[in-house]
Amino acid sequence: MCEKDKEIMNKTDYLYIGMDVHKEIHTAVLMTYMEEYVGEIEISNNIKGFQRLTAYVEKCQVKKDLKHLIPLYGLEDVTHYGRNLRA
Protein backbone atom coordinates (compact mmCIF):
# COMPACT_ATOMS: atom_id res chain seq x y z
CA MET A 1 0.00 0.00 0.00
CA CYS A 2 1.41 3.41 -0.93
CA GLU A 3 1.49 6.36 1.49
CA LYS A 4 -1.29 8.17 -0.38
CA ASP A 5 -3.68 5.22 0.17
CA LYS A 6 -3.18 5.48 3.94
CA GLU A 7 -4.46 9.07 3.87
CA ILE A 8 -7.84 8.20 2.33
CA MET A 9 -10.74 8.73 4.72
CA ASN A 10 -12.75 5.69 5.71
CA LYS A 11 -16.37 6.86 5.45
CA THR A 12 -17.43 4.45 8.18
CA ASP A 13 -15.34 6.35 10.77
CA TYR A 14 -17.49 9.49 10.79
CA LEU A 15 -20.73 10.90 12.13
CA TYR A 16 -21.87 13.31 9.43
CA ILE A 17 -23.39 16.61 10.53
CA GLY A 18 -24.92 18.63 7.71
CA MET A 19 -25.47 22.30 8.51
CA ASP A 20 -28.19 24.41 6.89
CA VAL A 21 -26.97 27.89 7.82
CA HIS A 22 -29.00 31.09 7.96
CA LYS A 23 -28.49 34.57 9.35
CA GLU A 24 -29.87 33.88 12.84
CA ILE A 25 -30.68 30.15 13.07
CA HIS A 26 -28.78 27.07 11.84
CA THR A 27 -30.19 23.56 11.49
CA ALA A 28 -27.93 20.52 11.91
CA VAL A 29 -28.87 16.99 10.85
CA LEU A 30 -26.78 14.06 12.07
CA MET A 31 -26.44 10.89 9.98
CA THR A 32 -24.25 7.82 9.70
CA TYR A 33 -22.51 6.81 6.48
CA MET A 34 -25.42 4.42 5.86
CA GLU A 35 -27.74 7.48 5.86
CA GLU A 36 -29.25 6.42 9.18
CA TYR A 37 -30.88 9.46 10.78
CA VAL A 38 -29.36 10.13 14.20
CA GLY A 39 -30.86 13.49 15.16
CA GLU A 40 -31.60 17.09 14.31
CA ILE A 41 -31.25 20.39 16.17
CA GLU A 42 -31.80 24.09 15.52
CA ILE A 43 -29.29 26.46 17.09
CA SER A 44 -28.77 30.19 17.23
CA ASN A 45 -25.87 31.74 15.30
CA ASN A 46 -23.75 32.55 18.35
CA ILE A 47 -21.35 30.88 20.79
CA LYS A 48 -24.16 29.54 23.00
CA GLY A 49 -25.76 27.93 19.97
CA PHE A 50 -22.46 26.33 18.94
CA GLN A 51 -21.90 25.01 22.46
CA ARG A 52 -25.43 23.60 22.40
CA LEU A 53 -24.65 21.89 19.09
CA THR A 54 -21.48 20.20 20.32
CA ALA A 55 -23.25 19.06 23.50
CA TYR A 56 -26.11 17.65 21.39
CA VAL A 57 -23.70 15.79 19.10
CA GLU A 58 -21.97 14.23 22.12
CA LYS A 59 -25.33 13.31 23.67
CA CYS A 60 -26.46 11.62 20.44
CA GLN A 61 -23.19 9.71 20.19
CA VAL A 62 -23.67 8.31 23.70
CA LYS A 63 -27.40 7.63 23.33
CA LYS A 64 -27.01 5.86 19.97
CA ASP A 65 -23.72 4.11 20.89
CA LEU A 66 -21.77 6.08 18.27
CA LYS A 67 -18.90 7.38 20.46
CA HIS A 68 -16.45 5.65 18.13
CA LEU A 69 -17.46 7.93 15.24
CA ILE A 70 -15.64 11.20 14.58
CA PRO A 71 -17.98 14.18 14.06
CA LEU A 72 -17.53 15.63 10.57
CA TYR A 73 -19.32 18.91 9.84
CA GLY A 74 -20.41 20.03 6.40
CA LEU A 75 -21.72 23.57 5.88
CA GLU A 76 -24.05 24.79 3.19
CA ASP A 77 -22.23 27.42 1.12
CA VAL A 78 -24.04 30.70 1.78
CA THR A 79 -21.03 33.02 1.91
CA HIS A 80 -20.89 34.77 5.28
CA TYR A 81 -23.75 33.20 7.30
CA GLY A 82 -21.62 30.26 8.41
CA ARG A 83 -18.56 32.38 9.14
CA ASN A 84 -19.06 32.22 12.92
CA LEU A 85 -19.07 28.40 12.85
CA ARG A 86 -15.54 28.10 11.51
CA ALA A 87 -13.95 29.70 14.56
FIZAMAR-764620 format. One record per atom (N, C-alpha, C, O): residue number from 1; residue in three letters; atom name; x, y, z. Coordinates in nm, 3 decimals, always signed. Layout:
NUM | Ala | CA | X | Y | Z .
...
***
This chain:
1 | Met | N | +0.084 | -0.117 | +0.000 .
1 | Met | CA | +0.000 | +0.000 | +0.000 .
1 | Met | C | +0.090 | +0.124 | +0.000 .
1 | Met | O | +0.183 | +0.133 | +0.080 .
2 | Cys | N | +0.061 | +0.218 | -0.089 .
2 | Cys | CA | +0.141 | +0.341 | -0.093 .
2 | Cys | C | +0.095 | +0.439 | +0.015 .
2 | Cys | O | -0.015 | +0.426 | +0.069 .
3 | Glu | N | +0.179 | +0.538 | +0.045 .
3 | Glu | CA | +0.149 | +0.636 | +0.149 .
3 | Glu | C | +0.020 | +0.712 | +0.122 .
3 | Glu | O | -0.054 | +0.743 | +0.215 .
4 | Lys | N | -0.008 | +0.742 | -0.003 .
4 | Lys | CA | -0.129 | +0.817 | -0.038 .
4 | Lys | C | -0.254 | +0.737 | -0.001 .
4 | Lys | O | -0.352 | +0.797 | +0.043 .
5 | Asp | N | -0.253 | +0.606 | -0.018 .
5 | Asp | CA | -0.368 | +0.522 | +0.017 .
5 | Asp | C | -0.398 | +0.527 | +0.167 .
5 | Asp | O | -0.514 | +0.515 | +0.206 .
6 | Lys | N | -0.298 | +0.543 | +0.250 .
6 | Lys | CA | -0.318 | +0.548 | +0.394 .
6 | Lys | C | -0.390 | +0.675 | +0.437 .
6 | Lys | O | -0.451 | +0.678 | +0.544 .
7 | Glu | N | -0.385 | +0.779 | +0.354 .
7 | Glu | CA | -0.446 | +0.907 | +0.387 .
7 | Glu | C | -0.594 | +0.914 | +0.349 .
7 | Glu | O | -0.661 | +1.010 | +0.387 .
8 | Ile | N | -0.645 | +0.818 | +0.277 .
8 | Ile | CA | -0.784 | +0.820 | +0.233 .
8 | Ile | C | -0.876 | +0.799 | +0.353 .
8 | Ile | O | -0.854 | +0.709 | +0.435 .
9 | Met | N | -0.978 | +0.882 | +0.362 .
9 | Met | CA | -1.074 | +0.873 | +0.472 .
9 | Met | C | -1.158 | +0.747 | +0.457 .
9 | Met | O | -1.199 | +0.711 | +0.347 .
10 | Asn | N | -1.183 | +0.682 | +0.569 .
10 | Asn | CA | -1.275 | +0.569 | +0.571 .
10 | Asn | C | -1.412 | +0.624 | +0.611 .
10 | Asn | O | -1.429 | +0.668 | +0.724 .
11 | Lys | N | -1.508 | +0.623 | +0.520 .
11 | Lys | CA | -1.637 | +0.686 | +0.545 .
11 | Lys | C | -1.712 | +0.627 | +0.664 .
11 | Lys | O | -1.802 | +0.690 | +0.718 .
12 | Thr | N | -1.675 | +0.507 | +0.705 .
12 | Thr | CA | -1.743 | +0.445 | +0.818 .
12 | Thr | C | -1.696 | +0.499 | +0.953 .
12 | Thr | O | -1.754 | +0.466 | +1.057 .
13 | Asp | N | -1.591 | +0.582 | +0.953 .
13 | Asp | CA | -1.534 | +0.635 | +1.077 .
13 | Asp | C | -1.601 | +0.763 | +1.126 .
13 | Asp | O | -1.564 | +0.815 | +1.231 .
14 | Tyr | N | -1.699 | +0.815 | +1.052 .
14 | Tyr | CA | -1.749 | +0.949 | +1.079 .
14 | Tyr | C | -1.899 | +0.953 | +1.108 .
14 | Tyr | O | -1.978 | +0.873 | +1.058 .
15 | Leu | N | -1.934 | +1.051 | +1.192 .
15 | Leu | CA | -2.073 | +1.090 | +1.213 .
15 | Leu | C | -2.089 | +1.219 | +1.134 .
15 | Leu | O | -2.026 | +1.319 | +1.166 .
16 | Tyr | N | -2.173 | +1.217 | +1.033 .
16 | Tyr | CA | -2.187 | +1.331 | +0.943 .
16 | Tyr | C | -2.291 | +1.428 | +0.997 .
16 | Tyr | O | -2.402 | +1.390 | +1.032 .
17 | Ile | N | -2.251 | +1.556 | +1.004 .
17 | Ile | CA | -2.339 | +1.661 | +1.053 .
17 | Ile | C | -2.351 | +1.765 | +0.943 .
17 | Ile | O | -2.258 | +1.842 | +0.919 .
18 | Gly | N | -2.465 | +1.766 | +0.878 .
18 | Gly | CA | -2.492 | +1.863 | +0.771 .
18 | Gly | C | -2.555 | +1.987 | +0.829 .
18 | Gly | O | -2.653 | +1.978 | +0.904 .
19 | Met | N | -2.500 | +2.103 | +0.796 .
19 | Met | CA | -2.547 | +2.230 | +0.851 .
19 | Met | C | -2.618 | +2.313 | +0.744 .
19 | Met | O | -2.560 | +2.346 | +0.640 .
20 | Asp | N | -2.744 | +2.347 | +0.771 .
20 | Asp | CA | -2.819 | +2.441 | +0.689 .
20 | Asp | C | -2.809 | +2.575 | +0.761 .
20 | Asp | O | -2.876 | +2.595 | +0.863 .
21 | Val | N | -2.727 | +2.666 | +0.710 .
21 | Val | CA | -2.697 | +2.789 | +0.782 .
21 | Val | C | -2.781 | +2.906 | +0.731 .
21 | Val | O | -2.807 | +2.919 | +0.611 .
22 | His | N | -2.823 | +2.989 | +0.825 .
22 | His | CA | -2.900 | +3.109 | +0.796 .
22 | His | C | -2.848 | +3.222 | +0.882 .
22 | His | O | -2.759 | +3.201 | +0.965 .
23 | Lys | N | -2.900 | +3.339 | +0.865 .
23 | Lys | CA | -2.849 | +3.457 | +0.935 .
23 | Lys | C | -2.858 | +3.442 | +1.087 .
23 | Lys | O | -2.761 | +3.474 | +1.156 .
24 | Glu | N | -2.969 | +3.394 | +1.140 .
24 | Glu | CA | -2.987 | +3.388 | +1.284 .
24 | Glu | C | -2.997 | +3.247 | +1.340 .
24 | Glu | O | -2.961 | +3.223 | +1.456 .
25 | Ile | N | -3.046 | +3.152 | +1.261 .
25 | Ile | CA | -3.068 | +3.015 | +1.307 .
25 | Ile | C | -3.002 | +2.917 | +1.210 .
25 | Ile | O | -3.012 | +2.933 | +1.088 .
26 | His | N | -2.936 | +2.816 | +1.264 .
26 | His | CA | -2.878 | +2.707 | +1.184 .
26 | His | C | -2.949 | +2.578 | +1.221 .
26 | His | O | -2.989 | +2.559 | +1.336 .
27 | Thr | N | -2.963 | +2.489 | +1.124 .
27 | Thr | CA | -3.019 | +2.356 | +1.149 .
27 | Thr | C | -2.910 | +2.254 | +1.118 .
27 | Thr | O | -2.846 | +2.260 | +1.014 .
28 | Ala | N | -2.891 | +2.160 | +1.211 .
28 | Ala | CA | -2.793 | +2.052 | +1.191 .
28 | Ala | C | -2.866 | +1.919 | +1.190 .
28 | Ala | O | -2.952 | +1.893 | +1.274 .
29 | Val | N | -2.832 | +1.834 | +1.093 .
29 | Val | CA | -2.887 | +1.699 | +1.085 .
29 | Val | C | -2.770 | +1.602 | +1.094 .
29 | Val | O | -2.671 | +1.615 | +1.023 .
30 | Leu | N | -2.783 | +1.504 | +1.183 .
30 | Leu | CA | -2.678 | +1.406 | +1.207 .
30 | Leu | C | -2.716 | +1.274 | +1.140 .
30 | Leu | O | -2.829 | +1.227 | +1.154 .
31 | Met | N | -2.620 | +1.215 | +1.067 .
31 | Met | CA | -2.644 | +1.089 | +0.998 .
31 | Met | C | -2.517 | +1.003 | +0.998 .
31 | Met | O | -2.406 | +1.055 | +1.006 .
32 | Thr | N | -2.537 | +0.873 | +0.987 .
32 | Thr | CA | -2.425 | +0.782 | +0.970 .
32 | Thr | C | -2.395 | +0.769 | +0.821 .
32 | Thr | O | -2.469 | +0.821 | +0.737 .
33 | Tyr | N | -2.287 | +0.700 | +0.789 .
33 | Tyr | CA | -2.251 | +0.681 | +0.648 .
33 | Tyr | C | -2.355 | +0.597 | +0.573 .
33 | Tyr | O | -2.362 | +0.601 | +0.451 .
34 | Met | N | -2.435 | +0.523 | +0.647 .
34 | Met | CA | -2.542 | +0.442 | +0.586 .
34 | Met | C | -2.672 | +0.523 | +0.573 .
34 | Met | O | -2.778 | +0.468 | +0.544 .
35 | Glu | N | -2.662 | +0.655 | +0.594 .
35 | Glu | CA | -2.774 | +0.748 | +0.586 .
35 | Glu | C | -2.880 | +0.719 | +0.693 .
35 | Glu | O | -2.998 | +0.748 | +0.673 .
36 | Glu | N | -2.836 | +0.663 | +0.805 .
36 | Glu | CA | -2.925 | +0.642 | +0.918 .
36 | Glu | C | -2.938 | +0.774 | +0.993 .
36 | Glu | O | -2.838 | +0.832 | +1.037 .
37 | Tyr | N | -3.060 | +0.820 | +1.008 .
37 | Tyr | CA | -3.088 | +0.946 | +1.078 .
37 | Tyr | C | -3.056 | +0.928 | +1.226 .
37 | Tyr | O | -3.103 | +0.834 | +1.289 .
38 | Val | N | -2.976 | +1.019 | +1.280 .
38 | Val | CA | -2.936 | +1.013 | +1.420 .
38 | Val | C | -3.006 | +1.121 | +1.502 .
38 | Val | O | -3.045 | +1.097 | +1.616 .
39 | Gly | N | -3.021 | +1.240 | +1.445 .
39 | Gly | CA | -3.086 | +1.349 | +1.516 .
39 | Gly | C | -3.083 | +1.478 | +1.439 .
39 | Gly | O | -3.022 | +1.489 | +1.333 .
40 | Glu | N | -3.151 | +1.578 | +1.495 .
40 | Glu | CA | -3.160 | +1.709 | +1.431 .
40 | Glu | C | -3.177 | +1.815 | +1.540 .
40 | Glu | O | -3.244 | +1.792 | +1.641 .
41 | Ile | N | -3.117 | +1.931 | +1.520 .
41 | Ile | CA | -3.125 | +2.039 | +1.617 .
41 | Ile | C | -3.118 | +2.173 | +1.545 .
41 | Ile | O | -3.047 | +2.187 | +1.445 .
42 | Glu | N | -3.191 | +2.271 | +1.597 .
42 | Glu | CA | -3.180 | +2.409 | +1.552 .
42 | Glu | C | -3.104 | +2.485 | +1.659 .
42 | Glu | O | -3.131 | +2.470 | +1.779 .
43 | Ile | N | -3.009 | +2.568 | +1.615 .
43 | Ile | CA | -2.929 | +2.646 | +1.709 .
43 | Ile | C | -2.923 | +2.791 | +1.664 .
43 | Ile | O | -2.943 | +2.822 | +1.546 .
44 | Ser | N | -2.896 | +2.879 | +1.758 .
44 | Ser | CA | -2.877 | +3.019 | +1.723 .
44 | Ser | C | -2.734 | +3.039 | +1.671 .
44 | Ser | O | -2.644 | +2.961 | +1.701 .
45 | Asn | N | -2.716 | +3.144 | +1.593 .
45 | Asn | CA | -2.587 | +3.174 | +1.530 .
45 | Asn | C | -2.501 | +3.255 | +1.627 .
45 | Asn | O | -2.470 | +3.371 | +1.602 .
46 | Asn | N | -2.463 | +3.191 | +1.737 .
46 | Asn | CA | -2.375 | +3.255 | +1.835 .
46 | Asn | C | -2.304 | +3.146 | +1.916 .
46 | Asn | O | -2.330 | +3.027 | +1.896 .
47 | Ile | N | -2.216 | +3.185 | +2.006 .
47 | Ile | CA | -2.135 | +3.088 | +2.079 .
47 | Ile | C | -2.221 | +2.993 | +2.162 .
47 | Ile | O | -2.189 | +2.875 | +2.172 .
48 | Lys | N | -2.328 | +3.041 | +2.222 .
48 | Lys | CA | -2.416 | +2.954 | +2.300 .
48 | Lys | C | -2.481 | +2.848 | +2.212 .
48 | Lys | O | -2.496 | +2.733 | +2.252 .
49 | Gly | N | -2.518 | +2.888 | +2.091 .
49 | Gly | CA | -2.576 | +2.793 | +1.997 .
49 | Gly | C | -2.475 | +2.687 | +1.956 .
49 | Gly | O | -2.510 | +2.569 | +1.944 .
50 | Phe | N | -2.350 | +2.727 | +1.936 .
50 | Phe | CA | -2.246 | +2.633 | +1.894 .
50 | Phe | C | -2.213 | +2.536 | +2.008 .
50 | Phe | O | -2.189 | +2.418 | +1.984 .
51 | Gln | N | -2.213 | +2.589 | +2.131 .
51 | Gln | CA | -2.190 | +2.501 | +2.246 .
51 | Gln | C | -2.305 | +2.401 | +2.261 .
51 | Gln | O | -2.284 | +2.285 | +2.295 .
52 | Arg | N | -2.425 | +2.448 | +2.235 .
52 | Arg | CA | -2.543 | +2.360 | +2.240 .
52 | Arg | C | -2.532 | +2.250 | +2.134 .
52 | Arg | O | -2.567 | +2.135 | +2.159 .
53 | Leu | N | -2.483 | +2.286 | +2.016 .
53 | Leu | CA | -2.465 | +2.189 | +1.909 .
53 | Leu | C | -2.365 | +2.081 | +1.947 .
53 | Leu | O | -2.392 | +1.962 | +1.931 .
54 | Thr | N | -2.249 | +2.120 | +1.998 .
54 | Thr | CA | -2.148 | +2.020 | +2.032 .
54 | Thr | C | -2.196 | +1.930 | +2.146 .
54 | Thr | O | -2.168 | +1.810 | +2.147 .
55 | Ala | N | -2.269 | +1.987 | +2.241 .
55 | Ala | CA | -2.325 | +1.906 | +2.350 .
55 | Ala | C | -2.429 | +1.808 | +2.296 .
55 | Ala | O | -2.435 | +1.693 | +2.341 .
56 | Tyr | N | -2.509 | +1.852 | +2.199 .
56 | Tyr | CA | -2.611 | +1.765 | +2.139 .
56 | Tyr | C | -2.545 | +1.651 | +2.061 .
56 | Tyr | O | -2.590 | +1.537 | +2.068 .
57 | Val | N | -2.441 | +1.683 | +1.986 .
57 | Val | CA | -2.370 | +1.579 | +1.910 .
57 | Val | C | -2.315 | +1.473 | +2.006 .
57 | Val | O | -2.330 | +1.353 | +1.982 .
58 | Glu | N | -2.251 | +1.518 | +2.113 .
58 | Glu | CA | -2.197 | +1.423 | +2.212 .
58 | Glu | C | -2.308 | +1.339 | +2.276 .
58 | Glu | O | -2.291 | +1.219 | +2.297 .
59 | Lys | N | -2.419 | +1.402 | +2.307 .
59 | Lys | CA | -2.533 | +1.331 | +2.367 .
59 | Lys | C | -2.586 | +1.223 | +2.271 .
59 | Lys | O | -2.615 | +1.111 | +2.312 .
60 | Cys | N | -2.598 | +1.259 | +2.145 .
60 | Cys | CA | -2.646 | +1.162 | +2.044 .
60 | Cys | C | -2.548 | +1.047 | +2.029 .
60 | Cys | O | -2.589 | +0.931 | +2.014 .
61 | Gln | N | -2.419 | +1.077 | +2.032 .
61 | Gln | CA | -2.319 | +0.971 | +2.019 .
61 | Gln | C | -2.331 | +0.871 | +2.133 .
61 | Gln | O | -2.321 | +0.750 | +2.111 .
62 | Val | N | -2.353 | +0.920 | +2.255 .
62 | Val | CA | -2.367 | +0.831 | +2.370 .
62 | Val | C | -2.498 | +0.753 | +2.361 .
62 | Val | O | -2.500 | +0.631 | +2.375 .
63 | Lys | N | -2.607 | +0.825 | +2.336 .
63 | Lys | CA | -2.740 | +0.763 | +2.333 .
63 | Lys | C | -2.751 | +0.656 | +2.225 .
63 | Lys | O | -2.815 | +0.552 | +2.247 .
64 | Lys | N | -2.691 | +0.679 | +2.110 .
64 | Lys | CA | -2.701 | +0.586 | +1.997 .
64 | Lys | C | -2.580 | +0.494 | +1.986 .
64 | Lys | O | -2.565 | +0.423 | +1.886 .
65 | Asp | N | -2.492 | +0.494 | +2.087 .
65 | Asp | CA | -2.372 | +0.411 | +2.089 .
65 | Asp | C | -2.284 | +0.438 | +1.966 .
65 | Asp | O | -2.242 | +0.346 | +1.896 .
66 | Leu | N | -2.258 | +0.566 | +1.942 .
66 | Leu | CA | -2.177 | +0.608 | +1.827 .
66 | Leu | C | -2.053 | +0.686 | +1.870 .
66 | Leu | O | -1.999 | +0.763 | +1.792 .
67 | Lys | N | -2.007 | +0.666 | +1.994 .
67 | Lys | CA | -1.890 | +0.738 | +2.046 .
67 | Lys | C | -1.765 | +0.712 | +1.962 .
67 | Lys | O | -1.673 | +0.794 | +1.960 .
68 | His | N | -1.761 | +0.600 | +1.894 .
68 | His | CA | -1.645 | +0.565 | +1.813 .
68 | His | C | -1.637 | +0.646 | +1.683 .
68 | His | O | -1.533 | +0.645 | +1.616 .
69 | Leu | N | -1.745 | +0.716 | +1.648 .
69 | Leu | CA | -1.746 | +0.793 | +1.524 .
69 | Leu | C | -1.696 | +0.936 | +1.547 .
69 | Leu | O | -1.725 | +0.997 | +1.650 .
70 | Ile | N | -1.621 | +0.986 | +1.452 .
70 | Ile | CA | -1.564 | +1.120 | +1.458 .
70 | Ile | C | -1.664 | +1.217 | +1.394 .
70 | Ile | O | -1.704 | +1.197 | +1.280 .
71 | Pro | N | -1.706 | +1.321 | +1.467 .
71 | Pro | CA | -1.798 | +1.418 | +1.406 .
71 | Pro | C | -1.731 | +1.490 | +1.288 .
71 | Pro | O | -1.619 | +1.539 | +1.299 .
72 | Leu | N | -1.802 | +1.496 | +1.177 .
72 | Leu | CA | -1.753 | +1.563 | +1.057 .
72 | Leu | C | -1.863 | +1.658 | +1.010 .
72 | Leu | O | -1.971 | +1.616 | +0.971 .
73 | Tyr | N | -1.833 | +1.788 | +1.016 .
73 | Tyr | CA | -1.932 | +1.891 | +0.984 .
73 | Tyr | C | -1.920 | +1.935 | +0.839 .
73 | Tyr | O | -1.810 | +1.954 | +0.787 .
74 | Gly | N | -2.035 | +1.950 | +0.776 .
74 | Gly | CA | -2.041 | +2.003 | +0.640 .
74 | Gly | C | -2.137 | +2.121 | +0.639 .
74 | Gly | O | -2.251 | +2.109 | +0.683 .
75 | Leu | N | -2.090 | +2.236 | +0.589 .
75 | Leu | CA | -2.172 | +2.357 | +0.588 .
75 | Leu | C | -2.222 | +2.388 | +0.449 .
75 | Leu | O | -2.149 | +2.376 | +0.350 .
76 | Glu | N | -2.348 | +2.428 | +0.442 .
76 | Glu | CA | -2.405 | +2.479 | +0.319 .
76 | Glu | C | -2.329 | +2.606 | +0.282 .
76 | Glu | O | -2.297 | +2.687 | +0.370 .
77 | Asp | N | -2.299 | +2.625 | +0.156 .
77 | Asp | CA | -2.223 | +2.742 | +0.112 .
77 | Asp | C | -2.317 | +2.861 | +0.090 .
77 | Asp | O | -2.382 | +2.872 | -0.014 .
78 | Val | N | -2.323 | +2.948 | +0.190 .
78 | Val | CA | -2.404 | +3.070 | +0.178 .
78 | Val | C | -2.320 | +3.191 | +0.218 .
78 | Val | O | -2.364 | +3.276 | +0.295 .
79 | Thr | N | -2.203 | +3.197 | +0.166 .
79 | Thr | CA | -2.103 | +3.302 | +0.191 .
79 | Thr | C | -2.082 | +3.327 | +0.339 .
79 | Thr | O | -2.019 | +3.244 | +0.404 .
80 | His | N | -2.129 | +3.435 | +0.394 .
80 | His | CA | -2.089 | +3.477 | +0.528 .
80 | His | C | -2.174 | +3.423 | +0.642 .
80 | His | O | -2.133 | +3.438 | +0.757 .
81 | Tyr | N | -2.288 | +3.362 | +0.620 .
81 | Tyr | CA | -2.375 | +3.320 | +0.730 .
81 | Tyr | C | -2.311 | +3.212 | +0.818 .
81 | Tyr | O | -2.341 | +3.207 | +0.937 .
82 | Gly | N | -2.228 | +3.130 | +0.764 .
82 | Gly | CA | -2.162 | +3.026 | +0.841 .
82 | Gly | C | -2.026 | +3.066 | +0.894 .
82 | Gly | O | -1.956 | +2.984 | +0.954 .
83 | Arg | N | -1.989 | +3.190 | +0.873 .
83 | Arg | CA | -1.856 | +3.238 | +0.914 .
83 | Arg | C | -1.827 | +3.217 | +1.062 .
83 | Arg | O | -1.715 | +3.182 | +1.099 .
84 | Asn | N | -1.926 | +3.238 | +1.148 .
84 | Asn | CA | -1.906 | +3.222 | +1.292 .
84 | Asn | C | -1.875 | +3.077 | +1.330 .
84 | Asn | O | -1.805 | +3.052 | +1.428 .
85 | Leu | N | -1.926 | +2.981 | +1.254 .
85 | Leu | CA | -1.907 | +2.840 | +1.285 .
85 | Leu | C | -1.763 | +2.794 | +1.266 .
85 | Leu | O | -1.721 | +2.699 | +1.331 .
86 | Arg | N | -1.690 | +2.858 | +1.181 .
86 | Arg | CA | -1.554 | +2.810 | +1.151 .
86 | Arg | C | -1.454 | +2.843 | +1.260 .
86 | Arg | O | -1.345 | +2.787 | +1.261 .
87 | Ala | N | -1.488 | +2.931 | +1.349 .
87 | Ala | CA | -1.395 | +2.970 | +1.456 .
87 | Ala | C | -1.383 | +2.863 | +1.563 .
87 | Ala | O | -1.309 | +2.881 | +1.660 .
***
